[in-house]
């Protein structure tokens, strides 16, 4: 069940602005990822808007971006957000595609080096109610494949001793914020 409809008229700048707003107000602003602020401020986050209209085209671009991240020094690009507003808007289709993304990482012999995390406007944890506020920890204005360096994750976890508690703290944050608070952040899907 999807409530998100792709805005086929959105231009890249509007998509990037919505994504930056979500990063700044939700991910960084609510401290949902305590590691995000440093790389964002240093401009080490690569934001790529995909024009893909099919899963096959998205897979091709994903593989290009995985290779780009692997070939680029972390000091230049630590992480990549591949935003794909025109494909996989249905969360179930998107969720199935994550297996394809993980297989691409393995096929490219990048497992242990890179991994793919997921954000979607209709994100839903298994066995949760679609409106459960905990789902909003992984909700973004558009479907996003987040390409991460394993080394960066390891360094961040070393620097943040309570890393295992992030998920629980995020749920607490979302429960305190509530749906009204989330709506006031204005980080939902772009109209």
N, C-alpha and C positions, 0 to 999 in steps of 0.2 A: 504494500500500500504506500503510494507516494503522494505527498502533498506538494511537492516541488515541481514547478513547471519551468523549463529552461527559458530564459529571456533571449530569444534568437536575435534580438535587435540590440543587445548590449554590446558596447564596443570594449576593446581591451582596457582602455583607461578606466571605464566605469567598473569593470570586473576587478581590476587591480585596486581601485579605491575601496571597493567593498571588502576585499580581502585584507587590505592594510588596516581598515577600520576594525575588522574582526580581530586581527592580530594585536593591535594596539589596545583596544578596549576590553576584549575578552581574554585572549591567551596571555598577554603580558599584563594588562590592567587588573585582571582577577588573579594573576599569578598561577594560572592553570598549568603552565610549564615554566618552572623556575629557571630553566636554561635558555629560554627563548630571548629574553631581553638583551643579553650580551651580544649574541650573534646578529640580532636585528639592528641594534645601535651601531655595530661595526659594519653594517651593510654586507653581511656574509650570507644573507638569505636570498636565494635566487627565486624570483616569482616568474613563472612561465604560464601564459594563457594558451591553452591548446585550442585549436580550431577543429579538432577531430569531431566527426559526426558519427563514427562507428567505433566499436571496441577494437577492431583490428588497427585502425589508424591511431587510436590512443596507445595501443600496445607498442606500435612502432616508435611513437614519440617518447613513450616511457623508456624504452630501451636506449634511445638517443640521449635522454636526460640522465639515465643511470651511467652511461659511458662518460658523458660530460662531467658529472660529479666525480666519478672515479679518476678522471684525467686531470682534474683541477685541484690545485692546492687548497687545503681547508682554509687557509688564511684569506683566500680569495672568495671561495664559496663553501660554506660549511654545510649547508642544507639547501634543498630545493623543494619548492611547492609547485607541483604541476596541477594547475587549476583547469578543470575540464567541464565547462558549463553546458556543453551541447551534447554530451554523451554520458550515459550511466546515471541519469537523474533519478531513476527508480532505485531505491536503496537495495532491494534484493539483487538486482542485476549488478549493481556496484559491488556489493558484498561478495558475490560470486567471482567478479573480476579480480578481487584481491588474491585469490589463489593463482590466477594467471600472472599477476604481478610478481608474486613470490617465486613462481616457476621461472620467470624471466631473470630474476636475480640469480637463481641457481644456474640456469642455462648459460648465463654470461660469466659464470665463475666469480661472482661478486658476493656470494654469501660469506658471511664473516667480515665483510668490508662495508656493505650497504644493506639497508633494510627499508621497507615501505610501511609507513603508518597511514592511517585513514581518517578522513574528515568528510562529512556529508551533511547537507541540510536536514536530512531525515534520519540521521544516525540513530541506531537503536541497538543497545546491548542485548544479547541473547536472553530470552525469557523475561524481558522487561516490557512494561506498558509503553506504547509509543510516546505518551506524554510525560513519562517519568523524567523529572528534572535532571537526573544523573546522565541521561543521554546527551544533554546539552554540553557536556564536557568535550564531546567530539563533533559538535555541530558547527558548521561553517556556512557562509553564504552560498557557496558553490561546492560541488564535489571536488575533493583535493586528494591527490596522492602525494604524501610527504616523504621525500627521499632523505634518509638520515645516514650519517656515517657512524658505524659501530664504534670507532675510536672516540668520536666526540661524545657518544652516549656513555662510554666507559669513563672518560675524563669527568663528565658532568656528574655521574653517580659517585665517583670518588670525592668530588668537591662538595657534594650534597649528601651527607650521611643518612638523611631520612628519605632517600629517593623511593624506597619501597612504600612509603606512606603517602606519596603524591596522589595516587588514585583516591584514597580515602579522604584526604584533605580537599581534593577537588569536589567530591560529592558533598562534603560538608559545606563548602563554599556555595555550591549551586543550591543546596537546600536552604541556606540562609538567604540567598539572593531571590529565589523563587521565580516563577514565570513572569510576574510583573517586573521584577528587577531586570531579568534578562531582556524583556521587551524594551525597557528604558535604555539599555545599552545600544539598541538599534544596530545589531550585528546579524540580523536574520537574513534570509535570502533577499536579494535585490529584486525590486518590483519589475 
